[in-house]
């Protein structure tokens, strides 16, 4: 089975990250791709405070603030 092209699995939010306003929020797959890490490593970085914690947008949805992520890049 052929693997899908990288461009087809990169979320649009990551492609357009530079054009997002600082007040925007992105979900975990975008943050993983942005920092080039797995979900486990991402949460480890949050626990060590190397990355900001996500904000709880609803009971089942957490997302990271784009402005806070830019300051960590």
Order of alpha helices (4+ residues) and beta strands (2+ residues): alpha-alpha-beta-alpha-alpha-beta-beta-alpha
